[in-house]
């Protein structure tokens, strides 16, 4: 009888350990398609027109030519139940980036960001901008440093992680803003990126804004090298292509050390 009691106690202990680590695993950060926002996050887009109008607006850069309300259309999700938003704004027809890009009304410094996108047709082009400065490229068919999943012009493209046109993809990003002392940049912005659940960039320092003044904040300052100490929104680029977005959320952070790995 004593042996049976000991075995029963051991069973209870092992069961408790298994449950503990299962709960711990479920509570840890998740990445990839359909990732759920962790505690303390803000949902930026849930597929609804209401949230699009509530939390986003047009970026009024030098080439801005659209007009509120936002003309990005809410469409049926072509893969799953629900809805998404299409970046195919008429004002951007012909690839005129900067004419109808949308940006969050809130501005951010350090953060963890999740964005899901689907390119409907070959050659589809858009982009996710961190602080409305630094672009993580979305461009079907391009595996160069200007291509899919690249910290644009700063890294190689992790094209192998891309699911292709007609399929959902996910960027999970941890970003640390540039640091300044007495108005001078002392530490460059830094980013780590998971692409469809695969860690593809780790602690990449970002040198400048690329694409000129029509691209984003500071794009016209010293050829994009004149980075300023100001927060910026999350921007999605319109280039006249049918690129869809859904499930966008953000969690603000305070990354004291220059380390964005997660």
PyMOL commands that set and color helices and strands:
alter all, ss='L'
color gray80, all
select helices_A, chain A and resi 2-27+49-55+90-92+159-161+222-224
alter helices_A, ss='H'
color red, helices_A
select strands_A, chain A and resi 42-45+56-58+74-76+83-86+102-104+110-119+125-130+134-139+168-176+179-181+184-187+189-195+198-206+235-236+243-253
alter strands_A, ss='S'
color yellow, strands_A
deselect
rebuild
show_as cartoon
